[in-house]
């Protein structure tokens, strides 16, 4: 599977129900991980989109089993549509969702109207904004030490 195909599948799986704005926000954050100049994502992924997409324990959509239960919503069961490829190409070519900017490194759907103040829960990200169902998080100073 090409990196472009994997990225389109990830966009559909992670944000397919969030409309174009939500999908672009998720795509921007994934590309921010590719381009970040410090911390875990730079050290592990080394600016490689494929490495970001397959990094262990990062995206629930990359897992076929979560907590011992089959995860039916995964990238292997997704068939991207033209919009998912278009957004993947847009992000790869440098597109940035204006609501996330080039800093945000995490997103999550809390299935709750409130976003947690910090995510991941190790304190490396702080709540920045919400786009549709996704809470968006920028790195704290602690992220630089990861």
ZIDAKA-V237485 format. One record per pair of residues at least 24 apart in sequence whose ideal C-beta (glycine too) atoms are under 10 Angstrom apart, sorted by sequence separation. I is the first residue (numbers start at 1). GAP is how many residues later the second one is. D is the distance in whole Angstrom. If there is no record, write none. Layout:
# ZIDAKA-V237485
i: <I	I>
gap: <GAP	GAP>
d: <D	D>
This chain:
# ZIDAKA-V237485
i: <7	104	107	109	110	118	122	33	103	104	108	109	110	107	108	109	120	101	104	107	108	30	100	101	106	107	108	30	99	100	106	107	108	99	106	107	99	100	105	106	99	104	105	106	26	103	104	105	106	97	100	103	104	105	101	103	104	100	103	99	100	101	106	100	105	10	49	97	7	10	49	6	7	10	49	6	9	10	3	4	7	14	16	3	4	7	13	14	15	3	6	13	14	2	3	6	13	14	58	60	1	3	10	12	13	60	3	11	3	10	9	10	9	6	16	27	31	34	13	30	34	14	28	31	32	35	13	23	27	31	12	13	14	23	26	27	30	31	13	16	27	28	29	30	31	58	12	13	20	23	24	27	28	31	57	10	11	13	14	16	19	23	27	31	32	41	9	10	13	16	23	26	27	31	40	9	12	20	24	31	36	39	8	9	11	12	13	16	20	23	24	28	35	36	7	9	10	12	16	23	27	28	29	32	6	9	11	12	15	27	28	32	36	5	8	9	10	20	27	28	32	8	9	12	13	24	25	26	28	29	31	32	33	8	11	12	15	24	25	28	29	32	33	7	8	11	12	24	25	27	28	29	32	33	1	6	8	10	11	23	24	25	26	28	29	32	1	5	8	9	11	12	22	24	25	29	30	4	8	9	11	12	21	24	28	29	7	8	11	20	21	22	29	30	7	8	10	21	29	5	8	9	25	28	5	7	8	11	4	7	8	26	6	7	25	5	4	7	40	3	4	7	22	39	22	4	3	18	18	15	17	14	15	14	41	40	39	38	29	41	44	28	36	39	40	43	25	39	40	42	25	26	29	38	39	40	41	25	26	32	38	39	40	24	25	29	32	36	37	38	39	23	26	28	29	36	38	22	23	25	21	22	26	21	22	25	19	22	18	19	18	17	18	15	17	18	15	15	15	14>
gap: <24	24	24	24	24	24	24	25	25	25	25	25	25	26	26	26	26	27	27	27	27	28	28	28	28	28	28	29	29	29	29	29	29	30	30	30	31	31	31	31	32	32	32	32	33	33	33	33	33	34	34	34	34	34	35	35	35	36	36	37	37	37	37	38	38	39	39	39	42	42	42	43	43	43	43	44	44	44	45	45	45	45	45	46	46	46	46	46	46	47	47	47	47	48	48	48	48	48	48	48	49	49	49	49	49	49	50	50	51	51	52	52	53	56	57	57	57	57	58	58	58	59	59	59	59	59	60	60	60	60	61	61	61	61	61	61	61	61	62	62	62	62	62	62	62	62	63	63	63	63	63	63	63	63	63	64	64	64	64	64	64	64	64	64	64	64	65	65	65	65	65	65	65	65	65	66	66	66	66	66	66	66	67	67	67	67	67	67	67	67	67	67	67	67	68	68	68	68	68	68	68	68	68	68	69	69	69	69	69	69	69	69	69	70	70	70	70	70	70	70	70	71	71	71	71	71	71	71	71	71	71	71	71	72	72	72	72	72	72	72	72	72	72	73	73	73	73	73	73	73	73	73	73	73	74	74	74	74	74	74	74	74	74	74	74	74	75	75	75	75	75	75	75	75	75	75	75	76	76	76	76	76	76	76	76	76	77	77	77	77	77	77	77	77	78	78	78	78	78	79	79	79	79	79	80	80	80	80	81	81	81	81	82	82	82	83	84	84	84	85	85	85	85	85	87	88	89	89	91	92	92	93	94	95	98	99	100	101	102	102	102	103	103	103	103	103	104	104	104	104	105	105	105	105	105	105	105	106	106	106	106	106	106	107	107	107	107	107	107	107	107	108	108	108	108	108	108	109	109	109	110	110	110	111	111	111	112	112	113	113	114	115	115	116	116	116	117	118	119	120>
d: <9	6	8	5	9	10	8	8	8	8	9	6	6	10	7	7	10	8	10	4	6	9	8	9	10	7	9	9	9	8	8	5	8	6	7	7	9	7	9	4	5	5	7	8	10	10	6	7	8	7	9	10	5	5	9	5	8	5	7	7	10	8	10	9	7	10	9	9	6	9	9	8	9	6	7	7	9	10	8	9	9	6	10	5	10	6	8	8	10	4	5	9	5	9	10	8	4	9	9	9	10	10	6	9	8	10	7	10	10	6	8	7	9	9	9	9	10	9	10	9	9	9	10	10	10	9	6	7	5	5	10	6	9	7	9	7	7	7	5	8	10	9	9	10	10	10	8	9	7	10	6	7	6	8	10	10	10	8	10	9	10	5	4	8	8	7	9	6	5	9	9	9	9	8	9	4	5	9	7	10	9	8	9	8	9	8	9	9	7	10	7	7	7	9	10	9	8	5	7	9	7	5	8	8	7	5	8	7	9	9	4	8	6	9	8	8	9	10	8	9	6	10	5	9	9	7	10	9	9	6	9	7	10	4	9	5	9	9	5	5	10	6	6	9	9	5	10	4	10	10	8	10	6	9	9	10	9	9	9	9	9	6	9	8	10	9	9	7	9	7	10	9	9	9	5	5	9	9	4	10	6	10	7	8	7	6	8	5	6	10	10	10	7	9	9	9	8	7	5	10	8	9	8	9	8	9	4	8	7	4	9	6	9	9	7	9	6	8	8	9	7	7	9	8	10	7	9	10	9	8	10	8	9	9	10	10	7	9	10	9	9	10	8	9	7	8	9	5	10	10	10	9	9	8	6	9	8	4	10	10	5	8	4	9	8	7	9	9	10	9	5	10	7	9	9	10	9	6	10	6	6	4	9	7	7	7	9	6	7	6	4	8	6	9	8	7	8	9	7	9>
